């Protein structure tokens, strides 16, 4: 989201920086718990993996409740706005997410430019055209959080009928409050420390007697071209080079094929698949386990880039810093979750095994 230079300046608070560090630690420890739990065949550790982000999300929700109550008590300001441009950014339901570039003209302050995304019903979409006049509302202390009033009060409807607004010159726009390099560095540091803590706690299980007793057929096979692949009987990882992404066409399918190559249908059954920008991790189901499992080759590959795009652009995280996709069958059927973190908080999107969105949790 962007606003003009007349808006309040962005500030990095210690609380926001600490939250970025903790978020990185949660992601690192969760991923490490899933992988290490699968390798050492520890069910409690493996279950702790998805439990860590769930507990963290609940903690953030409870900690942010007083702030949400304060914000809800603030009376929003109402103003006229002109549509500079608009375009739909996706959606498969009757409500389509539309990105608006608006000129907002408050009665008691200079006009400014803002970019927002709001869901508009398909039936009402023709009512929104470039240079059309709207009524909007926004919190007094956060003028970039603009929302369109679809059914304004009669007095504002009369003002819209006779209003004419001049556009604010562009493209003098600045980003909505961002945390910058410091927050990104702290989040990355937290990720490394979170993963390191889990690995150190189970160092003996990973590299002690357990590693010595590994049969020769389970020794990792490593290949390195534009990516690095490590496969054991319990898990597998693929790390891509700096100019690659698992959202590239066919890249995720090739990564899964590399990890399941040579395995029969039963041996390649997975407990969980975790995908990040350049890291793919698969924890295979141990032989004889009764835990819910699935074939990673059954993932809806064509839908995954769409799910990540929707999660990073429509759930209120306007400056996404990290995203992670987790697929598992813990509920009895394949479930795909995309978690996005940024300065605005953490958002999540949940889909079924066919890639159809079932639930959205916007950033708070």
Long-range contacts (C-beta under 8 A, 24 or more apart in sequence): 1-114, 1-115, 1-116, 1-144, 1-175, 1-176, 1-318, 2-113, 2-114, 2-115, 2-144, 2-173, 2-174, 2-175, 2-176, 3-112, 3-113, 3-114, 3-143, 3-144, 3-173, 3-174, 3-176, 4-112, 4-113, 4-114, 4-168, 4-172, 4-173, 4-174, 5-172, 5-174, 6-110, 6-112, 7-112, 7-143, 7-144, 7-174, 8-141, 8-143, 10-174, 10-175, 10-176, 10-177, 10-178, 11-177, 12-179, 12-180, 12-182, 12-183, 16-179, 16-183, 16-343, 17-179, 17-182, 17-183, 17-186, 18-186, 19-60, 20-179, 20-183, 20-184, 20-186, 20-187, 20-190, 20-321, 20-341, 20-343, 21-186, 21-187, 21-189, 21-190, 22-56, 22-190, 23-56, 23-187, 23-190, 23-322, 23-341, 23-346, 24-186, 24-187, 24-188, 24-189, 24-190, 24-191, 24-192, 24-194, 24-322, 25-190, 25-191, 25-193, 25-194, 26-52, 26-53, 26-56, 26-190, 26-194, 27-53, 27-190, 27-191, 27-194, 27-322, 27-324, 27-341, 28-190, 28-191, 28-192, 28-193, 28-194, 28-195, 28-196, 28-198, 29-194, 29-195, 29-197, 29-198, 30-194, 31-195, 31-274, 31-281, 31-324, 32-194, 32-195, 32-197, 32-198, 32-199, 33-198, 34-272, 34-274, 34-281, 34-283, 35-235, 35-237, 35-281, 35-283, 36-198, 36-199, 36-202, 36-205, 36-206, 37-283, 38-234, 38-235, 38-271, 38-272, 38-283, 38-284, 38-286, 39-206, 39-232, 39-234, 39-235, 40-202, 40-205, 40-206, 40-210, 41-234, 41-286, 42-202, 42-205, 43-291, 45-202, 46-271, 46-283, 49-272, 50-326, 50-328, 50-330, 53-339, 57-346, 57-348, 60-345, 60-346, 60-364, 61-364, 64-345, 64-364, 68-364, 71-139, 74-139, 74-140, 74-141, 76-137, 76-138, 76-139, 76-140, 77-106, 77-137, 77-138, 77-139, 77-140, 78-135, 78-136, 78-137, 78-149, 78-152, 78-156, 79-104, 79-105, 79-106, 79-107, 79-135, 79-136, 79-137, 79-138, 80-104, 80-105, 80-133, 80-134, 80-135, 80-136, 80-156, 80-159, 80-160, 80-163, 80-165, 81-105, 81-133, 81-134, 81-135, 81-136, 81-146, 81-148, 81-165, 82-131, 82-132, 82-133, 82-134, 82-165, 82-167, 83-128, 83-129, 83-130, 83-131, 83-132, 83-134, 84-113, 84-130, 84-131, 84-167, 84-170, 85-130, 86-128, 86-130, 88-125, 89-117, 89-313, 89-314, 90-306, 90-309, 90-310, 90-313, 90-314, 91-119, 91-310, 91-314, 92-356, 92-357, 94-121, 94-122, 94-123, 95-119, 95-120, 95-121, 95-122, 96-120, 96-121, 96-122, 96-125, 97-310, 97-313, 97-314, 98-125, 98-128, 100-128, 100-148, 102-134, 102-136, 102-146, 103-165, 103-166, 103-167, 103-168, 104-136, 104-138, 104-143, 104-146, 105-165, 106-143, 111-165, 111-166, 111-168, 112-143, 112-168, 113-168, 113-170, 113-172, 113-173, 114-143, 114-144, 114-146, 115-173, 116-146, 116-147, 116-148, 117-313, 117-314, 118-147, 118-148, 124-150, 133-160, 133-163, 133-164, 133-165, 134-160, 135-159, 135-160, 144-176, 175-319, 176-318, 176-319, 177-343, 178-319, 178-343, 179-319, 179-321, 179-343, 183-321, 183-343, 184-321, 187-321, 187-322, 187-341, 227-255, 229-255, 229-258, 229-259, 231-258, 231-259, 233-284, 234-283, 234-284, 234-286, 235-281, 235-282, 235-283, 235-284, 236-260, 236-281, 236-282, 236-284, 237-279, 237-280, 237-281, 237-282, 238-279, 238-280, 239-278, 239-279, 239-280, 240-278, 240-279, 241-278, 242-278, 244-278, 245-277, 245-278, 246-275, 246-276, 246-277, 246-278, 246-279, 246-280, 247-277, 247-304, 247-305, 247-308, 250-301, 252-280, 252-299, 252-301, 252-304, 253-301, 255-280, 256-280, 256-282, 256-296, 256-297, 256-299, 257-297, 259-296, 260-296, 260-297, 265-295, 268-295, 268-296, 268-297, 269-293, 269-294, 269-295, 270-294, 270-295, 270-296, 271-328, 271-329, 272-326, 272-327, 272-328, 273-299, 273-326, 273-327, 273-328, 274-324, 274-325, 274-326, 274-327, 275-304, 275-324, 275-325, 275-326, 275-327, 276-322, 276-323, 276-324, 276-325, 277-323, 291-330, 292-328, 292-329, 292-330, 292-331, 292-332, 293-329, 294-327, 294-328, 294-329, 294-334, 294-353, 296-327, 298-334, 298-353, 299-327, 299-334, 299-336, 300-336, 300-353, 300-354, 300-355, 302-355, 303-351, 303-354, 303-355, 304-336, 304-355, 306-355, 307-336, 307-338, 307-349, 307-351, 307-355, 307-357, 308-338, 310-349, 310-357, 311-338, 311-339, 311-340, 311-347, 311-348, 311-349, 312-340, 314-360, 315-340, 315-347, 315-348, 315-349, 315-360, 315-361, 315-362, 315-363, 316-344, 316-345, 316-347, 316-362, 316-363, 316-364, 317-341, 317-342, 317-344, 317-345, 317-346, 317-347, 317-363, 318-342, 318-344, 319-343, 319-344
